[in-house]
């Protein structure tokens, strides 16, 4: 039986191109048409969420993921189609909705629980548990306005996560808090999965989606592109993202963008990724030896620049190193000088799509000559690990004990 059934759902948003703030503007608008853009957030989407399953929804920004989740939660009404929910449901979408800055932490937990539909008696029993999970025992009697934004998000998430519902809708919740808090959340998710709770997770972190979810739905510009087993859908999604990334290299333009910045005294002009034999690669098995090769040109005198590389899995930094850490002298560069740098590393990584950042920075000052995010990308496929970011290449020896031979006590000599 399905916990949630979405049938042929469509949703449009009308976006006006003019804003009327005064009475005169509103009166004048009656005599001229107001340009309105129609955004098709969802188009004829059908989704089934089986009871007791962990389902993921992936896609680029603007693909309709959060809109679909809000329609499932009943926060938005579809223009066409139907949604049926069988069971109690709690959405973890707008964390902190209903918080009051002048109330204490404990009072806000009780208030937020009321927003989620819990009685005062129920929340009174859970306040200590929620505050402890958020790590805010020292601040439980402090006013909310005295907490940092990170503390408030942790508190909201902790309150919502303790909800005793049959269905949970989660929107990018794995980005909450620091690494320690995220680990606690992951442990809770694992427990919910063992309890066979029905969970729908929207996330850009495809590694987490593949870790937890059995089925995945892939949305693109409001359309359902693919649905099926998590590994198959995510592999196809990453392969397409890889192809798109090759077409949109930030090195093609010197213009400063959100992915590239710096004063330009030293600039990267090209980058390539090959294996040890010089063959260009975009997809590799784990433990492949890779070479990231970059060319640079100096546009001004530069003294001992630090040149580094970072490898990312989504927003998670996996590895970073630079010429100073590795004891490589870069020397002085004059205008017009060109250099090449080869960074050799081993892709001892779990399955996923990884991006490479190149950076050239001043030796002493906190200033970048050139910083390029997503300079190149690659995929790792075929890792033999159940979880995590790295593939440590573990091997397991397992042998039976011969009859008549007693086991060596723990701590005894090895045979």
Secondary structure, 3 states (H helix, E strand, C coil): CEEEEEEEEEEEEEEECCCCCCHHHHHHHCCCCCCEEEEEEEEEEEEEEECCCEEEEECCCCCCHHHHHHHHHCCCCCCEEEEEECCCEEEECCCCCCCCCCCEHHHHHHHHHHHCCCCHHHHHHHHHHHHHHHCCHHHCCCEHHHCCHHHHHHHHHHHHHCCCCCEEEEECHHHCCCHHHHHHHHHHHHHHHHCCCEEEEECCCHHHHHHHCCEEEEEECCEEEEEEEHHHHHHHHHHHHHHHHHHCCHHHCCCCECCEECCCCEEEEEEEEEECCCCECCEECCCEEEEEEEEEEECCCEECCEEEEEEEECCEEEEEEECCCCCCCCCEECCCCEEEEEEEEEECECCEEEEEEEEEECCCCCCEEEEEEEEEEEEECCCCCCCCCECCCCCCCCCCCCCCCCCCCCCCCCC
